[in-house]
């Protein structure tokens, strides 16, 4: 919209295209709620207040009596690919819930398809949907699982090239641990980004107060979405850091973090909200960023503060508050009408000045665009997998002390468990009674043939196996099973499917969700993806799984860097913080 046209509407010299009348404006700039109209011209807001002078016979009127006028919600940290939906279906899922913007990096697509996959996804999103993609450079794709694995792209030159893309707002998941370790690659990218006044979106998982001080001393301005404890939230806020509180798949931290705000009288302007990883099943049953707002309010945070966290605070954090994050003159007209500030649910959603959803439903779904050929047929193994590939041999039949990965519903931070297991006929076998199962990680892009099998506790399977080709950061194939035959069957079926989620038992597929694009994304409509996820979850529970979101927990068990303690990669078991492989068998001192 030509800016002086907005000024003419404000002055009454030209009529508005759309006016929201009779509602109460939630002004996130002042934290007031008061009676006001909102006049819109084209895709932007021209006037707030009494808008009588902006209306003529051609102006569309929305009666907002009994409703609150709020800014569109902005998710401060999300990886859209981890919903198993392409960006259009993602928009179909979240826009009717009031989400009009997301900070996203497309790192999954990038690891498999390179930066051309990011460019393609950004172009599709802009052309097909009104969802704003605030693009943050994919640091997880840049580092991947170094020092254990890397596919060779994106390069440093490509990362710097993307900084100059118009959609770019900064770096994403800028690992504080790497900066503290004096990593020159990290420092060069931070310096290049800050020269351009781009945001350095951080990742401070498990950093101490001392380490956080060191991180902040170097970077000067950042945010962190990995806080898990109230005291951590407070010391990071006190350093001037933005802290983003999360409710996502396997990461429900708002109830715990909100406790800090109940006993510490702190300003909340540096707190934002995010979903990070949000399964389509969670979206369909609980919501998205709107659920984060409701969760904040349920845990004692004032509704206005919660709404600010999901709007203006995020816009200011990523330096986009000139156009987004508030209902004010000159801003893009991304607006949500709600009937109740406490039970925050979108009644009407306006994006780019047009009504796009009512009562939680889109007026018309956003149309998907074809993806490039290179997005398909990306799941490749060196040869067909055999049951014997998962064998763990042992030269003794006496009890052996072993490491096992520990996981639970409490979050994505794994533990290292030491236990004893008695071999049978020279092989370590799963012990379902004690929930000691096999887990395997298989490289699936470079035809290297690399794979490793270890042990895991926490899944609870009593029979069969589950497997997936979704695995941050490198997107390896990851399998958990009670027997070698079903694990091999699952691996080969995933190759046939082109990637996805699968549950098998006794050589039969119990449920599967194909993800043929990059081995990560479905090419089906939203409703089919939701039903597919529900089906594989249900089948997992039927064979004994005790995890609420099994495939998202499985994904992070195979992320051998940055988060957790003991993980797995195709190179072996990994001590995350020592950045080294460790043996399955524990040698007695």
C-alpha positions in Angstrom: 0.0 0.0 0.0 1.3 3.4 -1.0 1.8 5.1 2.3 0.2 8.5 1.6 -3.1 6.7 0.7 -3.2 5.6 4.3 -2.6 9.2 5.4 -5.5 10.3 3.2 -7.8 7.8 4.8 -6.7 8.9 8.3 -7.5 12.5 7.3 -10.9 11.6 5.9 -9.9 12.5 2.3 -10.4 8.9 1.1 -12.5 6.0 2.3 -11.3 2.9 4.0 -11.8 -0.4 2.3 -12.6 -2.2 5.6 -13.6 -0.9 9.0 -13.8 -3.0 12.2 -16.5 -1.3 14.3 -17.7 -1.5 17.8 -15.0 -3.7 19.3 -12.5 -3.2 22.2 -8.9 -2.7 21.0 -6.2 -4.5 22.8 -3.5 -2.0 22.5 -0.2 -3.8 23.1 1.8 -0.6 22.8 0.2 0.7 26.1 -1.4 -2.4 27.5 -4.8 -0.7 27.5 -8.1 -2.2 26.4 -10.7 0.4 25.2 -13.4 1.0 22.7 -12.0 1.7 19.2 -12.7 1.1 15.5 -9.9 0.1 13.1 -9.9 1.4 9.5 -8.0 -0.5 6.9 -6.9 0.5 3.4 -5.4 -2.2 1.2 -3.2 -4.4 3.3 -2.5 -1.8 6.0 -4.1 0.0 9.0 -4.9 3.6 8.4 -6.6 4.7 11.6 -7.6 3.6 15.1 -10.3 5.3 17.2 -13.7 6.6 16.0 -13.5 5.8 12.2 -16.8 7.3 11.2 -15.0 9.8 8.9 -13.3 6.9 7.0 -16.5 5.2 5.9 -18.5 5.6 2.6 -20.9 3.4 0.8 -18.2 1.1 -0.6 -16.5 0.4 2.8 -17.0 -3.1 4.2 -18.0 -3.1 7.8 -17.2 -5.8 10.4 -19.4 -5.6 13.5 -17.0 -6.4 16.4 -19.5 -5.7 19.2 -18.6 -7.9 22.1 -15.2 -8.8 20.7 -11.6 -7.8 21.3 -9.4 -6.6 18.5 -5.9 -8.1 18.8 -2.8 -8.2 16.6 -2.1 -11.3 14.6 0.0 -13.8 16.6 3.7 -14.3 15.7 5.5 -17.5 16.6 9.1 -16.4 17.7 10.7 -19.8 17.0 9.3 -22.6 14.9 10.5 -25.2 12.4 7.5 -25.7 10.1 8.9 -28.8 8.5 8.7 -30.6 11.9 4.9 -30.5 11.5 5.3 -32.9 8.6 3.4 -30.4 6.5 4.6 -28.2 3.6 4.4 -24.5 4.2 1.0 -24.1 2.5 -0.7 -26.8 4.6 1.0 -25.4 7.6 -0.6 -22.0 6.9 -3.9 -23.8 6.4 -3.5 -25.2 9.9 -2.3 -22.1 11.8 -3.8 -19.0 10.2 -7.4 -19.8 11.2 -6.1 -20.1 14.8 -4.9 -16.4 14.6 -1.2 -17.0 13.7 -0.2 -14.6 11.0 3.6 -14.8 11.2 6.3 -17.3 12.1 10.1 -17.1 12.5 11.2 -20.1 10.5 14.4 -21.4 9.0 13.5 -24.3 6.7 16.5 -26.2 7.9 15.1 -29.7 7.3 14.5 -28.9 3.7 17.9 -27.3 3.5 19.9 -30.3 4.8 18.3 -32.5 2.1 17.8 -30.1 -0.8 20.3 -27.2 -0.2 19.5 -23.5 -0.2 17.5 -23.8 -3.3 14.9 -25.8 -1.2 14.7 -22.8 1.1 14.3 -20.3 -1.8 11.5 -22.5 -3.3 9.7 -22.8 0.1 9.9 -19.0 0.7 8.5 -18.3 -2.8 5.7 -20.8 -2.4 4.7 -19.3 1.0 4.7 -15.8 -0.3 2.7 -16.6 -3.4 0.2 -19.0 -2.0 -0.5 -17.8 1.6 -0.8 -14.6 3.7 1.4 -16.2 6.5 4.5 -14.1 7.0 7.7 -16.1 7.0 10.3 -14.2 8.9 13.3 -16.1 7.6 16.1 -16.8 10.0 19.3 -18.5 8.7 19.4 -22.2 9.4 22.3 -22.7 11.8 21.2 -26.3 12.5 21.6 -27.0 8.8 25.0 -25.2 8.8 26.4 -27.1 11.7 24.3 -30.3 11.4 25.8 -33.0 13.5 29.4 -31.9 13.4 31.8 -33.4 14.4 29.9 -36.6 13.6 28.1 -35.8 10.3 27.6 -33.2 7.6 26.2 -33.4 4.1 28.4 -30.5 2.8 25.9 -27.7 2.5 25.0 -25.0 3.2 28.4 -23.4 3.0 29.5 -20.2 4.8 29.3 -18.3 1.5 25.7 -19.5 1.1 24.8 -18.5 4.6 26.2 -15.0 4.0 24.4 -14.8 0.6 21.1 -15.6 2.4 21.6 -12.7 4.8 20.8 -10.4 2.0 17.5 -12.0 1.0 14.6 -9.6 1.7 12.9 -12.2 4.0 15.9 -12.6 6.3 15.6 -11.3 9.8 18.6 -13.0 11.3 20.3 -16.2 12.4 18.3 -19.0 13.9 19.4 -21.4 16.7 22.7 -19.7 17.1 24.3 -22.1 19.6 25.6 -20.4 22.7 27.8 -23.4 23.4 29.6 -23.0 20.1 30.3 -19.3 20.8 31.6 -20.1 24.3 33.9 -22.6 22.8 35.4 -19.8 20.7 34.2 -21.3 17.4 35.5 -19.0 14.7 32.8 -20.1 12.2 30.0 -19.1 14.6 31.7 -15.8 15.4 32.1 -14.9 11.7 28.4 -15.5 11.0 27.3 -13.5 14.1 29.6 -10.6 13.0 28.3 -10.7 9.5 24.6 -10.7 10.7 25.2 -7.9 13.2 26.8 -5.7 10.5 23.4 -5.9 8.8 21.4 -5.3 12.0 20.0 -8.8 11.8 18.8 -10.6 15.0 20.9 -13.3 16.4 18.2 -15.8 17.5 19.9 -18.0 20.1 19.9 -21.5 21.5 21.1 -21.7 25.1 20.2 -25.2 26.1 21.6 -26.2 29.5 23.9 -23.2 29.8 24.9 -22.1 33.3 24.5 -18.6 34.5 28.3 -18.1 34.1 28.1 -19.5 30.5 25.1 -17.3 29.7 27.0 -14.2 30.8 29.8 -15.2 28.5 27.4 -15.8 25.6 25.7 -12.4 26.1 29.0 -10.6 26.6 30.0 -11.6 23.1 26.7 -11.4 21.2 25.2 -8.4 23.1 21.7 -9.0 21.9 20.0 -12.4 21.5 17.1 -14.6 22.6 16.7 -18.1 23.9 13.9 -20.6 23.6 15.6 -23.4 25.5 14.9 -22.2 29.1 13.5 -25.1 31.2 13.7 -23.7 34.8 12.3 -20.6 36.4 15.6 -19.4 37.8 17.1 -19.8 34.3 14.4 -17.6 32.8 15.2 -14.9 35.5 18.9 -14.8 35.1 18.7 -14.6 31.3 16.1 -11.8 31.4 18.3 -9.9 33.9 21.1 -10.0 31.3 18.9 -8.2 28.8 18.2 -11.4 26.8 14.8 -12.1 25.3 13.4 -15.4 26.5 10.9 -17.3 24.5 8.6 -19.7 26.4 7.5 -22.8 24.7 4.7 -25.3 24.3 5.4 -27.8 21.6 5.7 -31.5 20.9 7.8 -32.9 23.7 8.5 -29.4 25.1 5.9 -28.0 27.4 7.7 -25.5 29.5 5.3 -22.5 30.0 3.7 -24.0 33.2 7.1 -24.4 34.8 8.6 -21.0 33.6 5.5 -19.1 34.5 6.2 -19.8 38.2 9.1 -17.3 38.0 6.7 -14.5 37.1 4.5 -15.4 40.1 7.3 -14.7 42.7 9.5 -12.2 40.8 8.1 -8.8 39.9 9.8 -8.5 36.5 8.9 -6.7 33.3 7.6 -9.2 30.7 8.5 -7.1 27.6 11.4 -9.4 26.8 9.4 -12.6 26.9 8.0 -14.1 23.7 6.2 -17.3 22.9 6.9 -20.2 20.6 5.9 -23.7 19.6 9.3 -24.8 18.1 8.2 -28.3 17.1 4.4 -28.7 16.9 2.9 -31.9 15.5 -0.3 -31.7 13.4 -2.1 -33.8 15.9 -1.2 -31.3 18.7 -2.4 -28.4 16.5 -5.7 -30.1 15.7 -6.4 -31.0 19.3 -4.9 -28.2 21.4 -4.0 -25.4 19.0 -0.8 -23.6 18.2 0.5 -20.2 19.4 -3.1 -19.5 20.6 -2.6 -22.5 22.9 0.6 -20.9 24.3 -1.4 -17.7 25.1 -4.1 -19.8 26.9 -1.4 -21.8 28.7 0.2 -18.6 30.0 -3.1 -17.3 31.3 -4.0 -20.6 33.0 -0.6 -20.3 34.8 -1.2 -16.9 36.2 0.1 -14.5 33.5 -2.2 -11.6 32.9 -4.0 -11.9 29.5 -2.7 -8.6 28.1 0.9 -9.6 29.0 0.3 -13.0 27.4 -1.0 -11.4 24.2 2.0 -9.0 24.1 4.3 -12.0 24.4 2.8 -13.4 21.2 2.7 -10.2 19.3 4.6 -6.9 19.9 7.4 -8.5 22.0 8.2 -10.9 19.2 8.0 -8.1 16.6 10.4 -6.0 18.6 12.7 -9.0 19.2 13.2 -9.5 15.5 13.2 -5.8 14.7 9.9 -6.0 12.6 7.7 -3.9 14.9 7.6 -1.1 12.3 5.1 -3.2 10.3 4.0 -6.0 12.6 3.0 -6.9 16.1 0.4 -4.2 17.0 -2.9 -2.8 15.8 -1.7 0.7 14.9 -1.6 3.1 11.9 0.9 2.1 9.3 1.1 -1.5 10.4 0.2 -4.4 8.2 -3.5 -5.3 8.9 -2.9 -8.8 10.5 -5.7 -8.8 13.1 -7.5 -11.4 15.3 -10.9 -10.8 16.8 -11.6 -12.9 19.9 -14.7 -13.1 22.2 -12.8 -13.8 25.4 -9.3 -12.7 26.4 -8.9 -15.4 29.0 -10.0 -18.3 26.7 -8.2 -16.8 23.8 -9.6 -18.3 20.6 -9.8 -16.7 17.1 -13.3 -15.7 16.1 -12.2 -13.8 12.9 -8.8 -13.6 11.3 -7.8 -10.8 9.0 -4.5 -11.1 7.1 -3.1 -8.4 4.8 -6.4 -6.5 5.3 -8.7 -9.3 4.2 -10.9 -11.6 6.2 -9.4 -15.1 5.7 -11.0 -17.2 8.5 -14.0 -17.2 10.8 -14.8 -19.5 13.8 -11.6 -21.4 13.4 -12.1 -22.2 9.7 -10.6 -20.7 6.6 -13.0 -19.1 4.2 -11.1 -20.9 1.5 -8.0 -23.1 1.9 -4.7 -21.8 0.5 -3.8 -23.7 -2.6 -0.8 -25.9 -2.7 1.9 -25.4 -5.4 4.0 -28.2 -7.0 7.3 -28.9 -5.4 10.5 -29.3 -7.5 11.6 -32.8 -8.5 14.6 -32.7 -6.3 12.3 -32.8 -3.3 11.4 -36.4 -4.0 13.2 -39.8 -3.8 15.6 -38.6 -1.1 15.6 -41.7 1.1 18.5 -43.9 -0.1 20.3 -46.6 1.6 23.5 -48.3 0.2 21.7 -51.7 0.1 18.7 -53.5 1.4 18.8 -53.8 5.2 19.0 -57.3 6.8 18.0 -58.3 10.3 21.6 -59.2 11.0 22.6 -55.6 10.5 21.1 -54.8 13.9 23.0 -57.5 15.8 25.0 -56.5 18.9 27.6 -59.2 19.4 29.3 -60.0 22.7 32.2 -62.3 23.4 30.7 -63.4 26.7 27.5 -64.8 28.1 27.9 -63.2 31.5 26.2 -60.0 32.5 27.5 -57.0 30.7 27.4 -53.4 31.9 26.1 -51.2 29.1 25.0 -47.7 28.3 21.4 -47.0 27.3 19.8 -43.7 26.2 17.1 -42.6 28.6 14.1 -40.7 27.3 10.7 -39.7 28.7 7.6 -37.5 28.3 9.3 -34.8 30.4 11.1 -33.2 27.4 13.7 -33.8 24.7 16.7 -33.8 27.1 18.0 -37.4 27.2 19.9 -39.1 30.0 22.7 -41.7 30.1 21.6 -44.9 31.9 24.0 -47.6 33.0 22.5 -51.0 33.4 23.4 -54.7 33.1 22.2 -57.1 30.5 22.9 -60.8 30.0 23.8 -61.8 26.4 22.1 -64.8 24.8 24.2 -67.0 22.5 26.8 -64.2 22.2 24.3 -61.4 21.4 22.7 -58.6 23.3 18.9 -58.8 22.8 16.2 -56.4 23.8 14.6 -56.9 27.3 11.0 -55.7 27.0 10.3 -56.5 30.6 12.8 -53.8 31.7 12.1 -51.6 28.7 15.6 -52.0 27.2 15.1 -51.9 23.5 17.3 -51.5 20.4 17.7 -48.2 18.6 19.5 -47.7 15.3 20.5 -44.7 13.3 21.1 -45.1 9.5 22.6 -42.5 7.2 20.1 -42.0 4.4 21.4 -39.4 1.9 25.0 -40.1 1.0 24.8 -43.9 0.4 27.6 -44.3 2.9 26.1 -47.4 4.4 26.9 -46.0 7.9 24.7 -47.3 10.7 24.9 -48.0 14.4 22.7 -50.0 16.8 22.5 -49.3 20.6 20.1 -49.5 23.5 17.3 -47.3 24.7 15.0 -47.0 27.7 11.7 -45.1 27.8 9.7 -46.2 24.8 8.0 -49.2 26.4 7.4 -51.2 23.2 6.3 -54.8 23.9 6.5 -55.9 20.3 7.3 -54.7 16.8 9.2 -51.5 15.8 8.7 -47.9 14.9 10.8 -46.0 12.5 11.2 -42.5 10.9 13.2 -40.4 8.4 12.6 -37.2 10.4 15.6 -36.6 12.6 17.1 -33.2 13.5 19.7 -32.1 12.3 20.8 -34.6 9.7 17.5 -36.3 9.0 18.9 -39.8 9.4 16.6 -42.8 9.5 16.0 -43.8 13.2 14.4 -47.0 14.4 13.4 -48.4 17.8 12.4 -52.0 18.1 12.0 -55.2 20.1 13.5 -57.4 17.4 15.9 -57.3 14.5 13.5 -58.6 11.9 10.9 -55.9 12.4 13.6 -53.3 12.5 14.9 -54.4 9.1 11.4 -54.6 7.7 10.6 -51.1 8.8 13.8 -49.7 7.3 13.2 -51.2 3.9 9.6 -50.1 3.9 10.6 -46.5 4.6 12.8 -46.6 1.5 9.8 -47.8 -0.6 7.6 -45.0 0.8 10.2 -42.3 0.1 10.3 -41.5 3.8 7.9 -41.0 6.7 6.7 -42.6 9.9 6.0 -46.4 10.2 4.9 -48.9 12.8 5.4 -52.6 12.1 4.7 -55.8 14.0 5.6 -59.4 13.0 6.5 -58.4 9.5 3.3 -56.4 8.8 2.7 -52.6 8.5 0.4 -51.6 11.3 0.3 -47.9 10.3 2.3 -45.6 8.1 2.5 -41.9 7.1 4.4 -41.4 3.9 6.5 -38.2 3.8 7.7 -38.2 0.2 9.0 -34.6 0.0 12.6 -34.6 1.4 11.6 -37.6 3.4 10.1 -35.0 5.8 6.9 -33.5 4.3 3.5 -35.0 3.3 2.0 -34.1 0.0 -1.5 -34.6 1.4 -4.0 -32.1 2.7 -4.0 -31.0 6.3 -6.8 -33.4 7.4 -5.0 -36.4 5.9 -1.7 -35.5 7.6 -3.5 -35.1 11.0 -5.2 -38.5 10.5 -2.0 -40.1 9.4 -0.2 -38.9 12.5 -3.1 -40.0 14.7 -2.9 -43.4 13.1 0.9 -44.0 13.6 0.6 -42.7 17.2 -2.3 -45.0 17.9 -0.4 -48.0 16.4 2.6 -47.2 18.5 0.6 -47.2 21.6 -1.0 -50.5 20.6 2.4 -52.2 20.6 3.2 -50.8 24.0 4.7 -47.3 23.5 4.3 -45.1 26.6 5.3 -41.8 25.0 2.7 -39.2 24.2 4.4 -38.2 20.9 6.6 -41.1 20.0 7.9 -39.9 16.7 8.9 -36.5 17.9 10.7 -38.0 20.9 12.4 -40.5 18.5 13.6 -37.7 16.3 15.5 -35.9 19.1 17.1 -39.1 20.4 19.0 -39.1 17.2 20.2 -35.5 17.5 23.7 -36.0 18.9 24.6 -32.4 19.5 23.5 -29.3 21.6 20.6 -31.0 23.6 20.7 -33.9 26.0 23.4 -36.2 27.2 23.6 -39.5 25.5 22.4 -39.7 21.9 22.9 -41.9 18.8 24.2 -41.2 15.3 25.3 -43.5 12.4 28.8 -43.2 13.9 27.9 -44.6 17.3 26.7 -43.5 20.7 27.5 -39.9 21.4 28.3 -38.0 24.6 26.7 -34.7 23.6 28.7 -32.4 25.8 32.0 -34.1 25.4 31.4 -34.2 21.6 32.8 -37.7 21.2 31.6 -41.2 20.6 31.4 -43.5 23.6 31.2 -47.3 23.6 28.0 -49.3 24.2 29.9 -51.6 26.7 31.2 -49.9 29.8 34.7 -51.0 30.7 35.2 -51.5 34.5 38.0 -49.4 35.9 
